Structure formats: structure tokens, C-alpha cells
Amino acid sequence: MPFLPITKKEMTSYGWDMADFIIVTGDAYVDHPSFGTAIISRVLENAGYKVCIIPQPRCDEDYKRFGLPRLSFLVNGGNIDSMVAHYTAAKKRRSDDAYTPGGKAGARPDRATIVYCKKIREIYGSVPIAIGGVEASLRRFAHYDYWDDKVRPSILIDSTADLLMYGMGEKHIVEIANRLNDGEKITDIHDVLGTCYCVSTKDYIPITNSKECPSFESVKEPTDAGKKNYAVSCKIQQTEADATRGKTVIQKHGSKILVQNPPMPPLTEKEMDAVYALPFMRDYHQSYESMGGVPGIAEVKFSIIHNRGCFGACNFCALAYHQGRQISARSHKSVLEEAKKITNMPDFKGYIHDIGGPTANFRFPSCDKQLSHGLCADKKCLAPTMCPAVKVDHSDYLTLLRELRKLPKVKKVFIRSGIRFDYLIADSDETFFKELITHHVSGQLKVAPEHCSNNVLKYMGKPNFNVYQKFEKRFYELTKSANKKQYLVPYLMSSHPGSTINDAIELSLFLKRNNLHPEQVQDFYPTPGTVSTCMFYTELDPYTMQKVYVPKTTKEKSEQRALLQYFKPENRELVLAALKKAKRFDLIGTGKNCLAVPPREQKASFQKPKKTIRNIHKKKK
């Protein structure tokens, strides 16, 4: 079957009178495995169900397009949280949306999952509704909402949905679909792994071997006690987000109790291969062609996802909380088959843009213990130093890349998603490192040291900075020996919890010493579901319960951000203010180590006589 129906006419043309499931999504319909709606819809289709899609509904008639589904509505906010899609870290409205036809903003509402569910309830009453995707997954418990600057309840309660699927939903959705098809009510489905449901306090039966978070009422108060409870809650949620050792987690919300079942185990290699072998069209729906297409497809159309999960688990990243820290990987055969499909696409130019995933160079569990005991609850695999139990091996990934390079029509295979540089530099065998530089870098390799201050890196959950310096040195040595002109492009973040103005100055000096002029700088964005967001709100490290300095005012955040682009004339006043605040007068002036010119000297420099032809003639006389 080509694209799944998004109009009543398309549904009728397939000979359907009714859909089994109707997916309502905040994105345009793009049938590519990088889009959650595409995967869930194709998985359901493969299981024998009829699926219709309502992308970005705007009026009542959109919701009524297919009538009632036979089994359930499935709702998601899109590939990213709708608030992140709409607002910058400075809470300014974005002017574009990569997941909307023509790239135009405004096609989805704020808090899309909640809005869609409430509209379905208004029109259809008690119809079954299940929610999923990133927006639902990361807001499954009471969570700090940066845009409201307050703690909101679980999105399951806010949305009035019946069931919430968190994480990657292929296994969840098929089990739920089959049980609904067998006549079970969605409100009775309480034992599917990777799901959350609500029960009234009077109907709740205590669950053995479960963990209870502080209640919504106790974490929502913006007091020291409330914030301490929030930090305790965050630690419990993060600790139990492991498919091997995770327990059931509950949280009271008034007269209701939110119950999170343990995580669903990640897909096996065979299961993952089966998902990516489904008949994706690998493009946006043809109806968007006249609107300028969907920009979000551009970066992934000729890219391949070979893995899921990330045992790096940086504190500012929600990926490990959503996908898990356990690595799943596809077989070489599966990846090669997808690559062959790409090479036969009419607009393929010979370049596979990425063979990656959350972290491109992970193919296996971090250590032997992981599969039997799960990942450690009390420490990270790679930070602040690498655990001795971590097995570093790039040989399988390298073999895969070599096989891809040999395919007919393939000129280059690039790696654009994140390379974990600390894992790479820990490999005693440099074969992969050398071939990465020789074959897989398109001029620039993006890496994520994020900062140079070990104080900040500690709160980020990143390795100490000397690890990056070791990697950087070896990268340029190998690049030179390969007679290549290639460069590292470091991702950097300002204003992360723990970052003082002195830390920001340290990063600015690092950039100046290395002659780096970043065009784009990411200010820390407190998005739902991350440890760093917990630190931002509570000013506590949830793992130690120690105080954390947090730059919160607009002025200080602007100053820290400006320091990373100290070379821009428009940032001069902010940089000067930051340097004066830190009493770093040694960095104000015209010396080679200075970060800003004081007003008087700058004014004088503008008053120097220009070398005009007239002045030159006068000097000669």
C-alpha cells in the first residue's frame, strides 16, 4: 500500500468503511522511519489493522473526517514537544516549523497532545484515547513546565486520555491493539509494560515492589520543601527508567493515582529489522508538494538509523529517559537493504548523509552486566570518567560502514549524528578513527564537548574536558597525516545549571585561544523529562541533593550567551557587563587575551585618520 489515508476519499479508495485506529498528530504526514507516526502506523498496518491519519487538525471537521475509529484514537504531539517546536530557549515564538508543510509555524497548537485529546472528547465523548510520542513520554509524571514556569500534572491527567505509552511504542501498540480487538476495554488495560494509567485512590490496590514518588500536590509548591520533593521524585523516575531492573512507579494526583508500569524491553535485532523493513514511502505525503513540501525530511531522507538508546545519558538530554540507556541495533543485512532502497530513489546523488542514531558509534551494550542486571542506577557509564567495565569496540560498526561504501551508486557515506568522542578516544585500536577521518567526514565533524569547565561538565553528566582535548589533538594529527583539511565543530551550551559567570568566561577564553567563532550557540533549554531541568527548577542536584548554582535571570543568561560570541560587535556591552561583574578587568582592553574593548578606547580607534588619497599626498609633501 502507498501512503496511508489522510482524507475520506483516500480511505474510500482503499475500500474501507471505517478505520480501526485514527492517529491524530502535530506533524505533517511523512512516511519515513525517522517519524514516530510513520512507524506506529506501519506497525499497526503490518499487524492487520486499518489506520487513518489526521495530521495537524485545525477545526472540528478535521476531527470528523473519518468518523469514529473502531478501536481507538491514537494521539501524539509530533516528533518533538510542541512547545519546543514553537518557542526558543528565550521563549520567543519561532517563525518556522520543519515538520509543517512549507515550514510555516502555527499549524499545531501549544500543548498539542492535550488540545487534540480534549477536542476528541468534546466531539466524541468517552471514545478510547491512547497518547504517545515524545510529548507524552517526557511529561508522563508531574513535571516542571518552563513556559508556564510551574509544575504541571501528568499529561495523562491533563489530556483526559485513557492510556499513555512511553518510550518507543512498537511492542506496546500491537499488544494494546490486539487486546482492544479482542473486546477488552481500554480502561481495563493496566498491565502492558511501557504504559501509564490512572485509577482512583479508592480503587487502587497496592502494587508490591513498587516505588512511590512524592505527590503532585507536594512537588508543585514553589517552596524549598516542594522543590526538594520534586528532586526526590526526579531521581526515582530516572532510576527506574531501566527495562531490566525498573520497578512500577506511582504518583498521587489528588483523588487519582498515576501508575507507570516498568519499561517495555527494547526491540531485539530481529524485531528492529522487521520494523525498518516495513514499506515506508520515505517521503512526505504527495498532497504537500504544492505547499513546498515538509522541510523536516531533508536531513533524514538519505540517512539510516542503525541503533537506538544511549548509555551516555547526558543530564540535559531526554533521550535516555525516552528510548532507554540500553542499546538496540539492526543487523548489517537490514541496514544494507535500506541503503539499497535509498540508492534506487530518483533523487539520490550518491551520498548517504548519515549512518547513525542517538549516538552513532554505539552498537552494543556498555558492558556484560547490562543485559542481566541493567545499567547501574547510581553512576554513569562514561562520566565523569569512563567505567572500567565499559567494553569499547568499533569493529562491528566499521565493518558495516565498509560494506555500505562498497554498494553500487554510493560515492560517500557520512556520519552526521553524534559521535561519542570519549568512547572513540578510549579505543586502543585506531582503525575506526582513521577510517572515520578518511571516508566519513564531510569537511566538518560535529562533536559535543558542550563546555570546557569541569565544574559545569559535572552537572551536565559529561566527561572531564581533558578527554575532549586528547580527542581533538589526535583528530588533527590523524587529519594531517591523511592530508585532509577537515575541522571539528564543537557544540557548546551556555547557562547550564552549575555554570557561573566565571565558567562562561573560561569557555570564552577557550574559544579565543583556539580561534573558534561559533555562529550558533545553544542556550540551555529546560525541556520536560531531563535531570538538568530538575536542577534548573529546584537548584538541587537530584542525585546528591546538594545546592546547584543556576543562572536564571534573562540578563545573566544573555551575558553568558554573549561571552560565547564575544567577537560580535552587538555583544560588546553584554560582555563588558559580565567581565565587570566577575571583576575580570584584565580581559577588558586591546591585548591579545582581552575579550572586549572598553568604550573610550573603541571611540578613540574610530577617530584615527583614514588612509585617504589626500592624506597620503600630504604626508609625501
Secondary structure, DSSP 8 states (H G I E B T S, - for coil): --S--SSHHHHHHTT-SS-SEEEEESS--EESTTSHHHHHHHHHHHTT--EEEEES--SHHHHTTT---SSEEEEE--SS-HHHHHB-TT--B-SB-TTSGGGBS-SS-TTHHHHHHHHHHHHHSS--EEE-HHHHHHTSSSEEETTTTEEE--HHHHHT-SEEE-S--HHHHHHHHHHHHTT--GGG----TTEEEEEETTT----TTEEE---HHHHSS-SHHHHHHHHHHHHHHHHT--TTT--EEEEEETTEEEEE--------HHHHHHHHTS----EE-GGGGGGT--GGGTTTTTEEE-EE--SS--TT--HHHHH-SS-EE--HHHHHHHHHHHHTSTT--SEE-EEESSSTT--S-SSTHHHHH-S-SSS-SSSSS--TT-----HHHHHHHHHHHTSTT--EE---S---HHHHHT-S--HHHHHHHHHS-SSEEEEEEE-S-HHHHHHHT---HHHHHHHHHHHHHHHHHTT---EEEEEEEES-TT--HHHHHHHHHHHHHTT---S--EE----TT-HHHHHHHHSB-TTT--B-----SHHHHHHHHHHHTTTSGGGHHHHHHHHHHTT-GGGBSSSTT-SB--HHHHHHHHTS----HHHHHHHH-
